[in-house]
Amino acid sequence: MHNCFHDLKTSCIDFLMETIIFFYQQRKTQVPTLEKITMGNGEGKYCLIRAGLPPSFWREQALNEIARNEAAQEEEASKEHPTEHSFVLLLRKWWMRMRAVSKQTGNAPMGDTPIEDETEYAENIEFNRRTNRDTRLKNLQEKVQALLGCELEEQNIVQVAYEEKVYRQMLHCPGWQQCFPYKAFDAYRELRWAKLLMAHAIRGDFLIVGYAPCIPQLLCEFARQIKSIQWTLSEAVYTESLQIFMEDYYEEYGIAINIRLYSPTDSPGKRYPESTHPVNLLDFSGEERLSPFGLAGGSVWLDMDSKEEKGRKMELQNPQISYFSLKNQWKQGM
């Protein structure tokens, strides 16, 4: 089939052994966990470093610093007032803690008077918090670099990817970019990565939502396991070259691609996938919210953009659908 792709054909690239560092939130531990594993096979093989960060990674040292200062002040208070009732000591402890926390957040407690020594105390807490945070980042950086090893050589590629929760925390951490100055992974829609998810496409009927340049070649490479295709996409990307590809695809493989077009003025429901029997859904829509209610139980949802909100909603709204994405696989180490 010499003219199947026309100008839509995506070029083949000889991928070297890439390394992806995936940072995600890990709730089952109080310290970062690191794991290096090899993913994929053949030319799709790559190295994955899973870095699980506990929620306390971003704040535990700050609270510990407050607790240490609080304990010191409590000890001083007990020396000054050795006969004070325990309730009074408890009240004093609560007030000192509230004052320390409020100084960190910039909100002074009711009745508190800003004086020089209190300002200095708050600045010390902030300095200790920042120093401890930088120390934790440095330790994490050293451990990750130890796992990278020879992957840091020039002929290899190191990229970083984030779970959404970690990404939000990272944005408020100035030292992060200095410790991990790698390119952010953004190749979710490329042919190589889409092919990895296709390993989970166990149904013969395919629904496609949205468009990506890799789709024509993807359909040709997996034509043997395809029985039918229904493709929902915007009128804006339904070009003449795409129509020619569909005609060539039918001539070569005997599979007619049924097109379902929508315009910007159509309701969102028109682009929602629907099926009366289990299918594979190739989701290239890029949308955070794409309703799973129209799909039959037993369907397989391949999220080619790794939109985490979809995975969470799938578990709640339609648990009978099997959901797969790169981020989902990275988090589980699959």
ZIFEN-V349205 format. One record per pair of residues at least 24 apart in sequence whose ideal C-beta (glycine too) atoms are under 8 Angstrom apart, sorted by the first residue. I is the first residue (numbers start at 1). J is the second residue. D is the distance in whole Angstrom. If there is no record, write none. Layout:
I:J:D
I:J:D
This chain:
1:220:7
1:248:7
1:252:4
3:248:6
4:216:7
4:220:6
4:245:7
4:248:5
4:249:7
4:252:6
5:216:5
5:217:6
5:220:7
5:245:7
6:241:5
6:244:6
6:245:6
6:248:8
7:241:5
8:213:7
8:216:5
8:241:6
8:242:7
8:245:6
9:216:7
9:217:6
10:191:5
10:213:5
10:214:5
10:216:8
10:217:5
13:192:8
14:43:7
15:43:6
15:44:7
15:46:8
15:192:6
16:155:6
16:156:6
16:157:7
17:45:7
17:46:6
17:47:6
17:151:7
17:156:6
18:46:4
18:47:7
18:156:7
18:157:5
18:158:8
18:159:7
19:46:7
19:47:4
19:48:8
19:49:7
19:148:6
19:151:4
19:156:6
19:157:7
19:158:5
19:159:7
20:46:6
20:47:7
20:48:5
20:49:7
20:158:8
20:159:5
20:160:7
20:161:6
20:185:6
20:330:7
21:49:5
21:51:6
21:144:6
21:158:7
21:159:7
21:160:5
21:161:7
21:180:7
21:182:7
22:48:6
22:49:7
22:50:6
22:51:7
22:160:8
22:161:5
22:162:8
22:163:8
22:327:7
22:330:4
22:331:7
23:51:5
23:53:6
23:160:7
23:161:7
23:162:5
23:163:7
23:166:5
23:167:8
23:170:7
24:50:7
24:51:7
24:52:6
24:53:7
24:162:8
24:163:4
24:165:8
24:166:6
24:327:8
24:330:7
24:331:5
25:52:7
25:53:6
25:54:8
25:55:6
25:163:6
25:165:5
25:166:6
26:52:3
26:53:6
26:54:6
27:54:7
27:55:7
29:54:6
30:54:5
30:56:6
30:60:8
32:57:6
32:140:6
32:143:7
34:143:6
34:144:7
34:147:6
35:333:7
36:147:5
37:333:6
39:196:8
39:329:8
40:196:6
43:192:8
44:192:6
44:195:6
44:196:6
47:151:6
48:330:6
48:333:8
49:144:6
49:147:5
49:148:7
50:330:7
50:331:8
50:333:6
51:140:7
51:144:7
53:140:8
53:166:6
57:136:7
58:133:8
58:169:5
58:173:7
61:128:8
61:129:7
61:132:3
61:133:7
61:135:8
61:136:7
62:104:7
62:125:8
62:128:8
62:129:4
62:132:7
62:133:8
64:132:8
65:125:6
65:128:5
65:129:6
65:132:7
66:97:7
66:100:5
66:101:6
66:104:8
66:125:7
69:100:6
69:121:8
69:124:8
69:125:7
70:96:6
70:97:5
70:100:6
100:125:6
104:129:7
133:173:7
133:175:7
134:175:5
137:173:7
137:175:5
137:176:7
137:179:5
138:179:7
140:179:7
141:179:4
141:180:7
144:180:7
157:183:8
158:182:5
158:183:8
159:183:5
159:184:7
159:185:4
160:184:6
160:185:6
161:185:4
161:326:8
161:327:7
161:330:7
163:308:7
163:327:7
163:331:7
164:308:5
188:304:6
188:305:5
188:306:5
188:326:6
189:213:8
189:214:6
189:284:7
189:304:6
189:305:7
190:214:6
191:217:6
191:218:6
193:326:6
194:218:6
194:282:8
194:304:6
195:221:7
196:326:7
197:302:5
197:304:7
197:324:6
197:325:7
197:326:7
198:222:6
198:302:7
200:300:6
200:302:6
200:322:7
200:324:5
201:225:7
201:280:4
201:282:8
201:300:6
201:302:7
202:280:7
202:300:6
203:278:5
203:279:5
203:280:5
203:298:8
203:299:7
203:300:6
204:228:7
205:229:8
205:230:8
205:275:7
205:277:7
205:278:8
205:279:4
205:280:7
206:230:7
206:279:7
206:280:5
206:281:8
206:282:6
207:231:8
207:232:7
207:273:5
207:275:6
207:279:5
207:280:7
207:281:5
207:282:7
208:232:7
208:233:8
208:281:8
208:282:5
208:284:7
209:233:7
209:271:6
209:273:6
209:281:7
209:282:7
209:283:5
209:284:6
209:285:5
209:290:7
210:234:8
210:283:7
210:284:3
210:285:4
210:286:6
210:287:8
211:237:5
211:284:6
212:284:5
212:304:7
215:282:8
215:284:7
216:242:8
216:245:5
216:249:8
218:282:8
219:249:7
219:257:8
220:249:7
220:252:8
220:253:8
223:249:8
223:252:8
223:253:5
223:255:7
226:253:8
226:255:6
227:255:8
228:255:7
228:256:8
228:258:8
229:255:6
229:256:8
229:257:5
229:258:7
230:257:8
230:258:5
230:260:6
231:257:6
231:258:7
231:259:6
231:260:7
232:260:4
232:261:8
232:262:7
232:271:6
232:273:7
233:259:7
233:260:8
233:261:7
233:262:8
234:261:7
234:262:6
234:263:7
234:264:8
235:261:5
235:262:7
235:263:5
275:299:6
283:310:8
289:313:8
291:317:8
292:317:6
292:318:4
292:321:6
293:317:7
293:318:6
295:321:6
297:321:7
298:322:8
300:324:7
303:328:8
